[in-house]
């Protein structure tokens, strides 16, 4: 992974996005996360590295599991992932807990997202009845995005994903962005999207306009490069943050314990970065 004469580090865009989110995981908070894939991997890595007592609920109803590592392949709602759960109820039950205000953060992935954080998990192109490509749908993502105090969404930085208008809104962000839009739709006050995380950039939202705001970029890219990969222009933070490159311990954990064999993370686009400067090689 590194060479003493020319230190470099290689990783996929999925791996680095997992690392970005894992560092955001807070102790003494309760997370509501989709049942499989990179969002759950990010939560589990954060729990293992720096937030050992953080609690999480998986959308199909497992409450505060304590799985053994290495994790089972794919992690699709398997009993191994939910090992030693405090309780395993149902999606309806944990959704009701979110409605009561118990879930601090939601953690999800998206196919498309617009400037107000509304996102799509359902289809790309065409119409709902005749889509160009249909996906699995939101599952419990609608309830998570609707009812958690803050929602973290991970996706890829591509024009077809950061769009002026989603082909279909599976889960609400700030809707049309006007004051009180979520509340008028019957959603709990004070809730909504908080961060959009990609390999190359991290976005927040303006407290007044609810527009997406570019807050940080990776050291191997630039603000202009990020904007060129979006259909719309977000707000720009007054002071731009710099995201960290993955550490050796983080990548070892992903590859040996979180996603052994790279079944999910290995499908991403590979990057090779100068470990000292953070600049992209090749």
C-alpha positions, 0 to 999 in steps of 0.5 A: 500500500505504501513504498518508503521511496515513493509513498503512495496509497491506493483506494476506491472511491467507495472506501474513501467515502466510508472513511470520511463518514466513519470519522463523523460518527459520534459517541453517545448518539443513536444512528438509524442506518440502512440494512446493508452496504457502505453506510452500514460499513461506515457506521461499523468502522466508526464504532470500531475505531473511535466510538465504541459505545455508539448505538445504532438501529438497522432499518429492518428492526435490529436494535444495537447489534454487536456483530463479530468480525470479519463481517459476513459477505454482503451483510444483507440483513443477515443474523451474523450482522445482527448478532447480540442485538439488544432487540430485533423487532420490525421496520414499523417498530423502529420507524415509530421510535424515529417518529418519537424523536429517538434517532439522532442521525440517519445514514443512507445512500442515494442514486440522485440528490438535488440542491435541497437534499431531496433524493432518489432511490427508485429509478433513473430516466424515463417515468415511474411506470416506464423507467430506463432503469429501476432500482430497489427503491427506498426501503426504509429510507423515506422514514429515516430521511423524514424523521431523524434529526439529521440525515447523512447521505453518501453518493458519488460525485457525478452530474447524473447524481447531483441533479437539478431535479430528481427523476423521482423523489423517494425520500424528502430533503428540504422539499422546495427549500422554502421556510417550513416546507418540511413542516407543512408536509407533516414532517417533524420540525427541526429535522432534515438532511445534514451532510452529503458525502462523496469521495471528493467533496462534502456538502452541508446546507444553509440554515436559511435557504436550505440550499446545498453548500460545498464545505470541504474538498479532498486534497487531490481535487479542486473546487472547480473540479467539484463544480464541473461534476454537478448539474447545479451550482451549490453555495460555497463555504467562506472557508473551504475545509480539506478532507483527509486521505484514508489511513493505513489502519482504516484501509486494513480494517475495511479490507480485512474486517468490514468488507473482506474480499472487497465484494462491495468496496472493490467495485468502486473507481480506484485512486492512487494518491501521494501519501505526503501531498495528497495529490492524485497520481496518474 
